[in-house]
Amino acid sequence: MTITSDTPVAIIGAGPAGLVLAHLLKAIGIDSVVLERRDRGYVEQRVRAGVLEHPSVELLRDLGLADRLEREGLSHRGIELAFEGRRHRIDFLDLVGHSITVYGQQEIVKDLIAARLAAGDPIVFEVDDVTIDGIDSDFPTVGYTHDGERHELRCRIVAGCDGFHGISRDRIGEGPSGNTVFDRDYPFAWLGILAEAAPTIDELIYSSHERGFALYSMRSPTITRLYLQVPADERIEDWSDDRIWSELEIRLPTGDGFSFNTGPIHERGITTMRSFVSIPMRRGSLAIAGDAAHIVPPTGAKGMNLAIADVAVLAEIIDDVITDGKDERLDDYTDECLRRVWRCQHFSWWMTSMLHRFDDDPFRRQLQLSELRLVTSSTPAATNLAENYVGVALGPSLRSPATQAGDGRSLAGARSLASEGKVDR
Ligand SMILES: Cc1cc2nc3c(=O)[nH]c(=O)nc-3n(C[C@H](O)[C@H](O)[C@H](O)COP(=O)(O)OP(=O)(O)OC[C@H]3O[C@@H](n4cnc5c(N)ncnc54)[C@H](O)[C@@H]3O)c2cc1C
């Protein structure tokens, strides 16, 4: 027997995209059900991104979900770029008037889950065999199995927030016009560790070294997060703790007065690097958001922020559809998201290209060094990096927060200013 229920919006996936969407909808009075195939503990412990752009922080603050983030998150006013053994600072606050916040993705996920469950709103963990039917109608259904029983959710909109390996993107591709994929693989990956070692500096160091890229970052006053560029087919078993620490010692700018603490490694993994965009992001009543639709290499720290940006657009469109009956707004979803998606794709590709070792081609290396020297010596070049890194305002406008008029600092502010015509659309 199938248990049937109704909800305006079925959300597949309890990652940043699905959870932020559920909260945005709740804030405008629209109910939803979130379905997640993993258990709560798993999604709350999954270590991934950690840099929140300024507009993402503002959005979480507007939703009343930033209390712990503001207490425990680390506000960074810039980053350092290291090459040829020296560090060079890019000061975001000076250049564009905004900073970024370092706060683990798993901490955001914990906060969003706790707030939703405390409000009595549903997240169904450990669902299996999720199916989506009736996409081309106004009455789609989402089927799933939970605790051995089959369920069917009847809804108006299905939000596929199920990450890169989810089921939703393929359902869009089954439509009459299929989907178009743009992608690029990189010949390297990131070996990432979380170590119990107090950070020795307040900001991230992106280091471009002849042996490969390294990133010094942190998650809290006691935990460092470190990355090393490794070949794409590298095996984590081949990296002992000693090998990791000594390679970091070589690649980080320790000759420039910088030193770092070592400590027990709690978490380690290898993340492949990819640029990927699949369009359209919507077919009929199904819209996809976040990693389900696009992937960026992590060098620009954009993945989680893009997921949040997509659902900010989607929530507004769902509001138009469900509250005002403006179904045609769904047609705008892909294009409204893609302008930001491609800006972030370019920035992530550019940062990756500038900082990593690709091959032994000395010509390419000299071009990289020339670009690094430019970015660290020219104010316009540094400003370009800074405004992309802190994040352009959410919504259709691509103007950076720093160049916006008035108080258009928050998601609500930026979007309402855009709709009032006070900033360029
Ligand atoms: C291994 C890894 C490491 C990363 N590291 C970094 C990093 O260091 N820095 C950085 O900036 N970015 C990083 N990223 C990118 C960033 O974490 C993602 O961009 C972000 O998680 C996107 O959020 P999302 O909600 O779109 O997708 P996800 O976080 O992937 O969430 C999707 C959710 O959907 C669930 N799901 C999938 N299929 C189904 C189904 N059929 N039914 C129900 N639920 C389903 C999944 O279990 C998951 O909880 C990393 C990503 C990965 C995958």
The ligand as an SDF file (V2000), in Angstrom:
LIG
                    3D

 53 58  0  0  0  0  0  0  0  0999 V2000
   33.5420   15.4650   -1.4780 C   0  0  0  0  0  0  0  0  0  0  0  0
   33.3170   16.9380   -1.6280 C   0  0  0  0  0  0  0  0  0  0  0  0
   34.2100   17.8330   -1.0510 C   0  0  0  0  0  0  0  0  0  0  0  0
   34.0300   19.2020   -1.2110 C   0  0  0  0  0  0  0  0  0  0  0  0
   34.9260   20.0560   -0.6660 N   0  0  0  0  0  0  0  0  0  0  0  0
   34.7980   21.3720   -0.8650 C   0  0  0  0  0  0  0  0  0  0  0  0
   35.7570   22.2660   -0.3520 C   0  0  0  0  0  0  0  0  0  0  0  0
   36.7210   21.8640    0.2790 O   0  0  0  0  0  0  0  0  0  0  0  0
   35.5750   23.5980   -0.5900 N   0  0  0  0  0  0  0  0  0  0  0  0
   34.4980   24.0770   -1.3070 C   0  0  0  0  0  0  0  0  0  0  0  0
   34.3680   25.2930   -1.4970 O   0  0  0  0  0  0  0  0  0  0  0  0
   33.5480   23.2470   -1.7850 N   0  0  0  0  0  0  0  0  0  0  0  0
   33.6880   21.9060   -1.5940 C   0  0  0  0  0  0  0  0  0  0  0  0
   32.7630   21.0720   -2.0920 N   0  0  0  0  0  0  0  0  0  0  0  0
   31.6040   21.6460   -2.7820 C   0  0  0  0  0  0  0  0  0  0  0  0
   30.4230   21.9680   -1.8420 C   0  0  0  0  0  0  0  0  0  0  0  0
   30.5000   21.2050   -0.6860 O   0  0  0  0  0  0  0  0  0  0  0  0
   29.1310   21.7030   -2.6120 C   0  0  0  0  0  0  0  0  0  0  0  0
   29.0910   22.6400   -3.6670 O   0  0  0  0  0  0  0  0  0  0  0  0
   27.8450   21.8040   -1.7700 C   0  0  0  0  0  0  0  0  0  0  0  0
   27.7590   20.7010   -0.8990 O   0  0  0  0  0  0  0  0  0  0  0  0
   26.6080   21.8600   -2.6670 C   0  0  0  0  0  0  0  0  0  0  0  0
   25.4470   21.7330   -1.9020 O   0  0  0  0  0  0  0  0  0  0  0  0
   24.1590   20.9580   -2.4690 P   0  0  0  0  0  0  0  0  0  0  0  0
   23.1140   21.0910   -1.4220 O   0  0  0  0  0  0  0  0  0  0  0  0
   23.8820   21.4220   -3.8290 O   0  0  0  0  0  0  0  0  0  0  0  0
   24.6140   19.4450   -2.6340 O   0  0  0  0  0  0  0  0  0  0  0  0
   25.0280   18.3670   -1.5520 P   0  0  0  0  0  0  0  0  0  0  0  0
   25.7200   19.0230   -0.3990 O   0  0  0  0  0  0  0  0  0  0  0  0
   25.7540   17.3120   -2.2800 O   0  0  0  0  0  0  0  0  0  0  0  0
   23.6620   17.8090   -1.0020 O   0  0  0  0  0  0  0  0  0  0  0  0
   22.8520   16.9210   -1.7650 C   0  0  0  0  0  0  0  0  0  0  0  0
   22.0680   16.0500   -0.8040 C   0  0  0  0  0  0  0  0  0  0  0  0
   21.1610   15.2440   -1.5430 O   0  0  0  0  0  0  0  0  0  0  0  0
   21.1820   13.9270   -1.0080 C   0  0  0  0  0  0  0  0  0  0  0  0
   20.7120   13.0120   -2.0580 N   0  0  0  0  0  0  0  0  0  0  0  0
   21.3800   12.6100   -3.1600 C   0  0  0  0  0  0  0  0  0  0  0  0
   20.6030   11.7780   -3.8950 N   0  0  0  0  0  0  0  0  0  0  0  0
   19.4390   11.6680   -3.2360 C   0  0  0  0  0  0  0  0  0  0  0  0
   18.2400   10.9430   -3.4960 C   0  0  0  0  0  0  0  0  0  0  0  0
   18.0800   10.1930   -4.5930 N   0  0  0  0  0  0  0  0  0  0  0  0
   17.2240   11.0450   -2.6120 N   0  0  0  0  0  0  0  0  0  0  0  0
   17.3450   11.8240   -1.5090 C   0  0  0  0  0  0  0  0  0  0  0  0
   18.4700   12.5230   -1.2030 N   0  0  0  0  0  0  0  0  0  0  0  0
   19.5020   12.4450   -2.0710 C   0  0  0  0  0  0  0  0  0  0  0  0
   22.6270   13.7290   -0.5870 C   0  0  0  0  0  0  0  0  0  0  0  0
   22.7760   12.6930    0.3730 O   0  0  0  0  0  0  0  0  0  0  0  0
   22.9630   15.1000   -0.0130 C   0  0  0  0  0  0  0  0  0  0  0  0
   22.6680   15.1970    1.3580 O   0  0  0  0  0  0  0  0  0  0  0  0
   32.9220   19.6940   -1.9310 C   0  0  0  0  0  0  0  0  0  0  0  0
   32.0060   18.7870   -2.4730 C   0  0  0  0  0  0  0  0  0  0  0  0
   32.2040   17.4300   -2.3540 C   0  0  0  0  0  0  0  0  0  0  0  0
   31.2130   16.4890   -2.9930 C   0  0  0  0  0  0  0  0  0  0  0  0
  1  2  1  0
  2  3  1  0
  2 52  2  0
  3  4  2  0
  4  5  1  0
  4 50  1  0
  5  6  2  0
  6  7  1  0
  6 13  1  0
  7  8  2  0
  7  9  1  0
  9 10  1  0
 10 11  2  0
 10 12  1  0
 12 13  2  0
 13 14  1  0
 14 15  1  0
 14 50  1  0
 15 16  1  0
 16 17  1  0
 16 18  1  0
 18 19  1  0
 18 20  1  0
 20 21  1  0
 20 22  1  0
 22 23  1  0
 23 24  1  0
 24 25  2  0
 24 26  1  0
 24 27  1  0
 27 28  1  0
 28 29  2  0
 28 30  1  0
 28 31  1  0
 31 32  1  0
 32 33  1  0
 33 34  1  0
 33 48  1  0
 34 35  1  0
 35 36  1  0
 35 46  1  0
 36 37  1  0
 36 45  1  0
 37 38  2  0
 38 39  1  0
 39 40  1  0
 39 45  2  0
 40 41  1  0
 40 42  2  0
 42 43  1  0
 43 44  2  0
 44 45  1  0
 46 47  1  0
 46 48  1  0
 48 49  1  0
 50 51  2  0
 51 52  1  0
 52 53  1  0
M  END
$$$$
